[in-house]
Amino acid sequence: GIQVEQSPPDLILQEGANSTLRCNFSDSVNNLQWFHQNPWGQLINLFYIPSGTKQNGRLSATTVATERYSLLYISSSQTTDSGVYFCAVGYTGGFKTIFGAGTRLFVKA
Amino acid sequence: GAVVSQHPSWVICKSGTSVKIECRSLDFQATTMFWYRQFPKQSLMLMATSNEGSKATYEQGVEKDKFLINHASLTLSTLTVTSAHPEDSSFYICSARVPWRGQGMETQYFGPGTRLLVL
């Protein structure tokens, strides 16, 4: 089945710093989402981005489907950005959503 | 829009009892919902796909008789952990896919999760 790899696994930032999170996938996808899981466990939709670039405030994401990767950019990080960021893909011919292992982010004040 | 609720948010039970978790789509109809399980510091593991009006599709290694899923209506799916044991303690999360305006896009929305502790 399709493999989804996220990097880095852990990331510690000073408040105000920028970061890039990466998601690599092993096969063609027709659906890719980025989620933020807050400390209480709630998964929050960040982007639906099977291809192209989107921006929402301090966050932006780019997916290059032909090269099978997606990037999530966080600028001017804040302590509230802490949590786990998941990349999840739906693959062509399949119905399930496959999650990566996540990137655990901690932003220090 | 696209709100998914879960109830209860947490439950503590004795070993051997059964626990029912409800997942509701509040402002849309969901023909398909998904149930995930998440252990501490791990990713989400898909347990089963819940289909309205038909039997759930379980992932390999998930016991059908242990985790009973019923998708009774287009807005409600339930997961019952039968004869729960301490190893069933986990964070259970449901989700639903929302097709957007026939554009061929589907976005998955998640409930807030249910923390189960079996003593």
Boltz contact constraints between the chains, C-beta under 6 A:
constraints:
  - contact:
      token1: [A, 41]
      token2: [B, 91]
      max_distance: 6.0
  - contact:
      token1: [A, 41]
      token2: [B, 113]
      max_distance: 6.0
  - contact:
      token1: [A, 42]
      token2: [B, 112]
      max_distance: 6.0
  - contact:
      token1: [A, 43]
      token2: [B, 110]
      max_distance: 6.0
  - contact:
      token1: [A, 48]
      token2: [B, 107]
      max_distance: 6.0
  - contact:
      token1: [A, 96]
      token2: [B, 46]
      max_distance: 6.0
  - contact:
      token1: [A, 97]
      token2: [B, 108]
      max_distance: 6.0
  - contact:
      token1: [A, 99]
      token2: [B, 43]
      max_distance: 6.0
  - contact:
      token1: [A, 99]
      token2: [B, 44]
      max_distance: 6.0
  - contact:
      token1: [A, 101]
      token2: [B, 43]
      max_distance: 6.0
  - contact:
      token1: [A, 102]
      token2: [B, 43]
      max_distance: 6.0
